[in-house]
Structures are given as structure tokens and as C-alpha cells.
């Protein structure tokens, strides 16, 4: 049975924001959204992950001055404005965003101190911007969970800094990305990050920047044979994941996992013939997961942040 090295890891804060932008080019799709995750690094500083969310069909957009984005972070003693997006996409005059989430860039800011910040993010070619605020190094008030079934779970994961709030909102019913979930799961269960040297210098995921501060946590799942990525060599950290996928990740991350002799038993009728049945049944037996109803689990439903909060509080290292 595989054993994972356990270690309590300093926190990384995941903050999410959306901005709606209307395509200038004719398209059958609806609006897109650009999303920014702000993550506090274990050694200090933050990392930004920028990606576009497209809930509709493929969108092709025209850019009169070249496709790029910009990010600006401002605090009392700190200011940063990103120009990386412009430098590597400036010559692109047309950009297609497929259905789903498109990862744009990772940006590391190692010297940003704890404190209160405002942010701005915009797709420059479309003249679209959004703004707001976040706090690093402390836990702000949460204003949108008073009626949430997972209120206590959410409070715990925020206090533990497995997941965080933006503009005083946890966004409990919003979906969570694969990258956010994997990182939060690593924090909660104490998975030790690995380096490229541990992987013989080979990055297993072509869409994960090896300089990214979250990469060592993704690599830890790979090295432990928990995650292998997609056939095209991608991890798709900006993509959303399902409840069934989350169950598999959690089950394989635990100190013990369902063995060959495990007989899956669970009251969920929608697991019959489903690939995730053994993982869901294993976690159900341990009291880690519950169903959407008494008889359904919803393995193909998109995982949400309140559900993640509940899962994490049940598996976290005490």
C-alpha cells in the first residue's frame, strides 16, 4: 500500500474573480469571463493564475492591437502591473476560446507583503476591466454563507486557509477548478510538494508552468500515481471537475485506499456502472462524502466550493 509523506504545509490562498466581456467578432457563443486566482505562497508572496471561462460554444475574437491581458495589484506599499501577457501574445490579432476554461498565464509575485489590496484585470484588446479587493495574511469577514448548509465547514477551511474569500465572499455554490481543488486537498491532507529533480527533470504536464509555485503540489499527485493528466499531456488546472473525479482524488490521497478485495456498497442508485463507484463507496463508508439525496450521489455533477469545504474538513490532518 502506498504511503504519502505527511507534512503540514503553509497556506496558499485561492481567490477568484470574474469579468464579463462581450466578443467584438460575430459568434454563436454568449459572453466570456476572465478569471484571476490569487494565491499566497508558503514562503511569502503570491502567485496569480489567469484564465478565460467560456460556458458556451467556441468564440473567435478579433483584436485590433494584438491579443493580451493586463493585471494590476495595488496596496499601501506595493504596486504591480503585469506586461507578460502583452510580451508573448502581442502579434496575435485573432484568438479562439474553446468551450470550457482556457489557461492564460501564471505570474509569481514573491515580494508582496501581507495586507489589503485592490486588483484590476482586463483583456486589453477588448477594453474590458474588473476590479475589487482582497486581503493577504488574515481572515476577512465572510458575508455570503449565513444560509449555506456548509457554513461551519466553510468557516473551518477559511480559518485553515485551504480556501479563501474575495471581496468578503466565499462563493459557496460556484464551481472550483481542478488546480484549486488539488492544491486545497494537498494542504488539507499534508501532501509534501516535490521538485522537478524528483521527476528526473521532466515536467509531466505541458500546461503547468514549471516556475509556478503550485506546480510542485501538482507534481506530488503525479509522483504518487494519483493523477496522470490527459492523453495530450495536459493537467488542465483551470478546468472544472466533477464530484466523481473529486472522489477518486480524495480516495487515492488518503493513507489507505480501496484495495482489490474492497466490495463497494453505497445507497446511490446513480453509481451503477459508473467508473467512480468504488471510490465513492469507499469514501461513503468512511463518512467523507454524502449524496445529493439519500439515493443519488451525482458523480457527473460539477463540484462546487461548499462541497469541497465539507470534503476537506473530513479528511484534513488534525
N, C-alpha and C positions, 0 to 999 in steps of 0.2 A: 504493500500500500504506500502511495506516495506521501511524503511529508513535506509541507511547505515551511520555510523558515519564518518564524513569527517575530515581529518586532513592532512596537508602537511607533508609528511614523508621524512626524509633524504634519500640520494640516496644510491642505491646499483648498482654497476657496473657489467654488464654481458659481459664477454669477452670469446670468443670461439676460439678453435684451434683444428686442426685435424692432426693426424699422420696416414699414411697408413702402414699397416703391413700385410705381407704375411703369411698365415697359414702354419705351418710345417706339419700338418696332411693332408692326402688326403681329399678333399672336393669338392662338386659340386659348392660351392659358390665362389664368387670373393674375392676381398680384403675387409678387415675390416678397421675401423678407430677408434682411441681412442680420445675422446673429453674431454676437460677441460674447464669448465666455472669458471671464476674468478670474484667474486662478492664482492664489497666493502660494508661493513656493516654500518648501520645507526649510531652505537655507536663507530665506528672505527674498523680497522682491515678488514680482508677479509675472505670469505668462498670459498672453492674450491668444485666443483661438477665434479666428474669423471665418464664418461660413454662411452660405446663402441657402435659404429654405424655400423650396418650390413645391407647394401642395398640389399643384395642377399638372397639366401636360407640359412638355418641353417648351421653353421660352428662348427665343433668339432676340437679343437686344443689340441695337446699333449705338456706337459711341463715337461722337464727333471728334473728341480729342484723345481717344485711347481709353481702354478699359482699365480702371484701377479704383482702389478704395482708399480711404484715409481714416485713421483713428487718432483721437486726441484725448489725453488724460491730464487732468489738472488738479493739483492740491495746493495747500498753503505754501509748501516748499518744494514743489515738484511740478514739472511740465514736460509732456512728451507728445510729439506729433509724428505719426508713422509715415514714412515715404517708401517703405519696402514694396507695397502694392504697386505703386507707380513705376518703380525701377524695373520690375520684371514683367509687367504686362502693358507697358506704355504703347507698344506697337500694335496691340490687338484692338481692332476697330469694331469687331463683331464678336459677341460672346453668347454661347448657348448654355443655358442652365437646364439640365435634365430634371425629370420628376424626382423629388426627394431632396436630399441635402448635399450641397457641394462645398467641400472644404476649400478655403481660400488661402489661409496662412496661419502659422504660429509665430508669435512675436514675444521675445523674452525681455523683461524689464527688471534686471537684477537689483537695482538700487532704489526702488520705490519704497518709502517707509510706511509704517502703519499710520492710519489717519483717514480722513474723509476726502472723497474725490468726486469730481464731476467727470462725465465722459461725453464724448461726441463720436459718432461713427457715421460715415457716409460713403455712398458709391458716387465718386466724383463725376464720372461721365454722365450720370443721371441727375446730378444736383439734388440728391436725396440725403437727408440727415436726421438723426435722432439724438437725444441727449437725456441725461439723468444723473444719478449719483449712486455711490456705493461706499462702504466702509471696510477698511482692512484692519485686522488686528483686534477687533472687538465684535460682539454680537449685537446687532441693532434690534429694535422692536419689530415684530412680525405682525402685520396688520390684516392679513388675508386668510388666517387659519382658524378663526374663532368657531366656525361651523364645520370644520373638517373632521371627519371620523378619525383621522390620523394625527390630530393636534399634538398629543403627547409624544408620539414618535417623531414628528417634525421638530418639536422643541428640542428633543434629545439630539438629533443629528445635527441641528444647527449649533447647539452648545458644544458638541464634539467637533464641529467644523468639518463634517463629512460632506455636507451640502450647505449652501448659504443663500442669503436673500439679496435681492436687488431692489432698490427703492422701497425697502421695508416690506417686500412681497416675496413669499416662498414659491408662489405659483404652483400650488399643490396638484392641480389637475392637468398641468401641461406635460407633454412627453419629455423624456430625458434621452440624451444621446448615449450611444454606446461608450464613447470616451468618458463622459461624465460618470456613467454608472460603473465602469471598470475602475476608474480612479477611486470613487467613493467606496467601492467594495474592497479595494486594496487597503484603504485607510481603516475601514471597519474591522477587517479580519487580520490586519497586521502583516500583509504580504510585503516582503522586502524587495525593493527595486533592484534590477540588475543592470549591468552596463553592456555596451557593445562587445567588450572584451569577453564577457561571459557567453556571448553568442558567436565567438570566433571572428568578431569584427563585421558580421553580416546583419544588416537591418532586415528583419523578416517582413516588414510592411512598407511598401513603397510610398504610401500616402502619409506616413508618420515621419516628420522631420526628426532626424537623429539628434539634432541640437535642442529639440523640445524637452522641457523639464518633465513632461508627463510620459515621454517615451519609455523611460526605464520601468515604469509601472506596467505599461502595455507589454513590454518585453518579458516581464516577470511571468505574466499569464502565458506567454508563448513558451518560455523555457520550461514551465511546469506542465506543458501539454494540455492546458485548459483552453487556449484559443490558438487557432492556426490561421485565421483570416480566410479571405475568399480566394477562389481559384486564380483570380487575376493578380494575386499578391498584395491586396489591399486589406486594411482593417476597417476602413470606413468609420472612423471615430465620430464623425459629425452626423452619422445616420441614427435614426431612432431604432429601438429594438423592441421585441415582443416579450410578453410575460413568460412564454415558453423558453425563449433564449436566455432570459434572466435566470430562470430556474436552473438551467444547465450550468451557467456560470457559477451560481452560488453553490450548487451541489458539488461541483468539481473543485471548488476553492476550500471547502471545509477540510479539517484534518483527516476525516474519513469520508468515503464516498460510497455510493451504491455498488456493491460487488456483484460477481457473477451469479451468486446464489440469492440475491435480493429479489423478492417477489413483490412487484408494485401493487399496492392496494390503496385506493382512494375513492371517494364517493362521486367523483366528477365524470359525468357521462360523456363530456366532450373530449376526453382524453383517449377514447377508444381508437386504436390505430394511429395515434399521434406520436411522432418521434420523441416528444418531450415527456412522455408518460412516466418513464422510470425516474426521471429527475424530480418531477413534480410530486410523485408519490413518496419519494424518499424525503423530500423537504416537508411534505404534509405530515408524515409520520413523526418527524422531529418538531413539529409545531412552528416551522419557519414560514410557511406560506399558508394562505387561506384562499378560498374560492371567491369568485364574483357573486355566486349564490351558493346555497348548500349543495347543489348538484353540478355546478359548472365552474371551471377554472378560467376559461378564456385564454388558452395558450397562444392564440394568434392576435390577441388584442395588444395595442401599443402600450408599453409600460409607462406609467406616469410617476411624477415625483413623490406624491403621497404614498404610493405603493412601495417605492424604493425606500422611503423613510421607515416604513413598517418592517420591510425585509432586513434592513441594516441593523435596526435595534435588536433584532432577534439573533443575529449572527456575530455582532461586534465582540471584540476581545474585551473582557471585563477588567 
